[in-house]
Amino acid sequence: MIRAFGWSDLSALHDLWRATGRTSLTEDELRVTLNQASSTLLVAEDGQGGIVGGVLGTFDGRRGWIHRLAVHPDHRRDGLGTALVADIERSLTSRGALRVNLLVMPANGSGLAFWQRLGYIPFPDVLCSKAMVAGETT
């Protein structure tokens, strides 16, 4: 079952992010993100109520952005990632998103293949980033 994130899910969401090799957002970082009306965080539960998937989406007034899609390794290749993406796409387009964007790390070939199967096209854009806090690397 896919549903909206609730704060009681925070610990399980952190466990999911760790299981998938993702850096966890702190509670404060997540609160800042979710306090924006343009943000939606969805989670997927297994049959026992455990959190086995999640996706964060934001809307910038024109484009939707997908952030942090994660599916527990034990639940991959059963359509859960595709279902999470479909639900977040519906949420973003209902707000008026004309296009949905996301970032994929160059070394993540399987991730890129997943997104391409869903119709996402790689663009030759270059991501530029500047750390605003000394030592920030993420």
MORASUL-V354334 format. One record per backbone hydrogen bond with DSSP energy under -1.0 kcal/mol. NH is the residue of the N-H (numbers start at 1). CO is the residue of the C=O. E is the energy in kcal/mol with one decimal. If there is no record, write none. Layout:
NH:CO:E ; NH:CO:E
This chain:
3:43:-2.7 ; 5:41:-2.7 ; 9:6:-2.9 ; 10:7:-1.5 ; 13:9:-2.7 ; 14:10:-2.4 ; 15:11:-2.2 ; 16:12:-2.3 ; 17:13:-2.7 ; 18:14:-2.4 ; 19:15:-2.5 ; 20:16:-1.5 ; 21:18:-1.6 ; 22:17:-3.1 ; 30:26:-2.6 ; 31:27:-2.6 ; 32:28:-2.4 ; 33:29:-2.1 ; 34:30:-3.0 ; 35:31:-1.9 ; 36:33:-1.2 ; 39:36:-2.0 ; 40:57:-2.7 ; 42:55:-2.8 ; 43:3:-2.9 ; 44:53:-2.5 ; 45:1:-2.8 ; 46:50:-2.3 ; 49:46:-1.8 ; 52:44:-2.9 ; 53:44:-1.1 ; 54:70:-2.4 ; 55:42:-2.2 ; 56:67:-2.6 ; 57:40:-3.1 ; 58:65:-2.3 ; 60:63:-2.6 ; 64:99:-3.1 ; 65:58:-3.0 ; 66:101:-2.5 ; 67:56:-3.7 ; 70:54:-2.8 ; 72:52:-3.0 ; 75:72:-2.5 ; 83:79:-2.3 ; 84:80:-2.6 ; 85:81:-2.4 ; 86:82:-2.4 ; 87:83:-2.3 ; 88:84:-2.4 ; 89:85:-2.8 ; 90:86:-2.1 ; 91:87:-2.0 ; 92:88:-2.5 ; 93:89:-2.9 ; 94:90:-2.0 ; 96:93:-1.0 ; 97:92:-2.0 ; 98:62:-2.8 ; 101:64:-3.0 ; 108:105:-2.0 ; 109:107:-1.5 ; 112:108:-2.5 ; 113:109:-2.3 ; 114:110:-2.1 ; 115:111:-2.3 ; 116:112:-2.5 ; 117:113:-2.2 ; 118:114:-1.1 ; 119:116:-1.8 ; 120:115:-2.4 ; 136:133:-2.3
